[in-house]
Amino acid sequence: MRISHKHRFVFLAIPRTGSTTVRNVLDDYSDIKSIHISEITDGFPFYHHISARELKNIFERRGWEWSDYKKFCMIRNPYDRVVSLYYHRLKMESNIMKNRGVIGNSIGNVKDIVKPVNTFKDYLMHINPRNRLPTSLKAFICDDNGNFLVDDVLMYEKLNEDLPNYLDNLGINITAEDIPHLNASQNRSAYRDYFDEDTKKRVSELYAYEISRFGYNF
């Protein structure tokens, strides 16, 4: 998540949609830069993957006018994204095991949240798109009545083209060469290699809106 009072933008970061890359691009233009959720305080509640609903509530408490800002986020092919989410989960599990006994109780608390998964199918069949990391687009950007709280949704697959064009309208000039590729999943195959008929159906049900609205397919 990034906020600029000068350029009047809010970037909301859906997990595993290139959000680390976009945050990096926006750093020099942002007044508020999000932190890990474990580090937030009452005075600074801005965490990386805060939802639009949560952030709008903070704006209202601080007397900031939500409608004065251009709000945007990124979306990614859900079939590709869930594979990325799976590898992110494996990385989290690995880090917890490496740090066991070093950080103490805080690791124990995280371990309760990050329950081990055995296979991609096991992970996918049990995820809940209302939860923070595997969140669906609608859960992330809508209010309690289903109204959209963002103005624009950019596509991860067109990041190098769409982000410079979008930011140009906000008075920020960057080129495709200014966009790094950060926090990518390592050592993974093409996303289609992970699916069978059951898992394809599961994704089509969980993320039906993204697939329909943005023309994604398997």
C-alpha positions in Angstrom: 0.0 0.0 0.0 1.2 3.5 -0.9 -0.4 6.9 -0.4 0.6 10.2 -1.9 -1.1 13.4 -0.7 0.8 15.4 -3.3 -0.1 13.2 -6.3 -3.4 12.2 -4.7 -3.1 8.4 -5.3 -3.7 5.3 -3.2 -2.2 2.1 -4.3 -3.8 -1.0 -2.8 -1.7 -4.2 -2.9 -3.5 -7.5 -3.5 -1.0 -10.3 -2.5 1.0 -11.9 -5.3 0.0 -9.5 -8.1 3.3 -7.7 -8.5 2.6 -5.4 -5.5 6.2 -5.4 -4.2 7.3 -4.2 -7.6 4.7 -1.4 -7.7 5.4 -0.3 -4.1 9.1 0.0 -5.1 8.2 2.1 -8.1 6.0 4.4 -6.0 8.3 4.8 -3.0 9.9 8.1 -4.2 6.4 9.6 -4.7 4.7 8.4 -1.6 4.0 10.1 1.7 2.9 6.9 3.5 4.6 3.6 2.9 3.0 0.4 4.3 4.8 -2.0 6.7 4.4 -5.6 7.7 1.1 -6.3 9.5 3.1 -7.5 12.6 4.6 -4.0 12.9 1.5 -1.8 12.8 0.4 0.4 15.7 -2.6 2.5 16.6 -0.7 5.5 15.3 0.4 3.8 12.1 -2.1 1.1 10.9 -1.0 1.0 7.3 0.1 -2.6 6.4 1.1 -3.9 3.0 -2.1 -5.7 2.0 -4.7 -3.6 3.8 -8.1 -3.8 2.1 -9.9 -0.9 0.5 -12.6 -1.1 3.2 -10.1 -0.9 6.0 -8.2 1.9 4.5 -11.3 4.0 3.7 -12.2 3.7 7.4 -8.8 5.1 8.4 -9.2 7.9 5.9 -12.6 8.8 7.5 -11.1 8.7 11.0 -8.3 11.1 10.0 -10.5 13.5 8.1 -9.1 12.7 4.7 -11.5 12.7 1.7 -11.4 9.3 0.1 -13.0 10.6 -3.1 -10.1 13.1 -3.6 -7.7 10.3 -4.3 -7.2 8.1 -7.3 -7.4 4.5 -6.0 -5.9 1.6 -8.0 -4.7 -1.9 -7.6 -3.3 -4.8 -9.7 -5.0 -8.0 -10.7 -3.4 -11.2 -11.9 -4.6 -14.3 -13.8 -6.1 -16.3 -10.8 -4.7 -19.6 -12.1 -1.2 -18.2 -12.1 -1.7 -16.3 -8.8 -2.8 -19.3 -6.8 0.5 -21.1 -7.8 2.4 -18.1 -6.6 0.4 -18.1 -3.4 1.3 -21.7 -2.9 5.0 -21.1 -3.2 4.7 -18.1 -0.9 3.1 -20.3 1.7 5.9 -22.9 1.3 8.4 -20.1 1.8 6.7 -18.9 4.9 6.7 -22.4 6.3 10.4 -22.8 5.5 11.2 -19.5 7.2 9.3 -20.5 10.3 11.2 -23.8 10.6 14.6 -22.0 10.1 13.8 -19.6 12.9 12.2 -22.0 15.3 13.5 -21.3 18.8 15.2 -18.1 17.7 12.4 -15.6 17.8 10.4 -17.5 20.5 6.8 -16.9 21.0 6.3 -14.7 18.0 7.2 -17.7 15.8 4.8 -19.8 17.6 2.0 -17.4 16.9 2.8 -17.3 13.3 3.0 -21.1 13.1 -0.6 -21.2 14.3 -1.6 -19.2 11.3 0.7 -20.8 8.7 -0.5 -24.4 8.9 1.7 -26.8 6.8 0.4 -27.9 3.5 1.5 -31.0 1.6 0.7 -30.4 -2.0 -0.6 -27.7 -4.3 -4.0 -29.4 -4.5 -4.2 -29.6 -0.7 -3.5 -25.9 -0.4 -5.9 -24.8 -3.1 -8.8 -27.0 -2.0 -8.7 -25.3 1.4 -8.0 -21.7 0.7 -10.7 -19.1 1.5 -10.8 -16.0 -0.8 -12.2 -13.9 2.0 -8.9 -14.3 3.9 -6.2 -11.8 3.6 -3.6 -13.5 1.4 -5.7 -15.5 -1.1 -8.3 -12.6 -1.1 -10.5 -12.3 -4.2 -10.7 -9.0 -6.0 -14.3 -8.3 -4.7 -13.4 -9.1 -1.1 -10.4 -6.8 -1.3 -11.8 -3.7 -3.0 -15.5 -3.7 -2.1 -17.4 -2.3 0.9 -19.8 -4.3 3.0 -22.6 -3.6 0.4 -20.5 -4.8 -2.5 -19.7 -1.3 -3.9 -16.3 -0.9 -5.5 -14.0 1.4 -3.5 -11.3 1.7 -6.1 -11.3 3.6 -9.4 -9.0 1.5 -11.5 -7.7 -2.1 -11.7 -4.5 -2.7 -13.8 -3.5 -6.1 -15.1 -0.3 -7.7 -13.9 0.3 -9.2 -17.3 0.5 -5.7 -18.8 2.3 -4.1 -15.9 5.2 -2.7 -18.0 2.8 -1.0 -20.4 -0.1 0.0 -18.2 1.7 1.3 -15.1 3.8 4.0 -16.9 0.7 5.2 -18.7 -1.4 5.2 -15.6 1.2 7.1 -13.5 1.7 9.6 -16.3 -1.9 10.8 -15.7 -0.9 11.4 -12.0 2.1 13.5 -13.0 4.6 10.8 -12.4 6.9 10.0 -15.3 8.5 6.5 -15.5 9.3 4.1 -18.3 9.1 0.3 -18.5 12.8 0.2 -17.8 12.1 1.7 -14.3 10.0 -1.2 -13.3 11.9 -4.0 -11.5 10.7 -7.6 -11.1 10.7 -8.2 -7.3 9.6 -11.0 -4.9 9.0 -13.5 -7.7 8.4 -17.1 -6.9 11.6 -19.2 -7.5 12.0 -22.6 -9.1 8.4 -23.0 -10.3 7.1 -24.4 -13.5 4.5 -22.8 -15.8 1.3 -22.5 -13.8 -0.7 -25.0 -16.1 1.6 -27.8 -15.0 0.1 -27.7 -11.5 -3.5 -28.3 -12.3 -5.9 -31.1 -12.8 -9.6 -30.9 -13.5 -10.6 -30.6 -9.8 -8.2 -27.7 -9.2 -9.1 -25.9 -12.4 -12.8 -26.0 -11.3 -11.9 -24.8 -7.8 -10.2 -21.7 -9.1 -13.0 -21.0 -11.6 -15.4 -21.0 -8.6 -13.3 -19.1 -6.2 -12.3 -16.3 -8.6 -15.2 -16.3 -11.0 -15.4 -12.5 -11.1 -11.8 -11.9 -12.0 -11.9 -14.6 -14.7 -15.1 -13.2 -16.2 -14.4 -9.5 -15.9 -10.8 -9.5 -17.2 -11.1 -12.3 -19.7 -8.7 -14.7 -18.0 -8.6 -18.3 -19.0 -6.6 -21.4 -18.2 
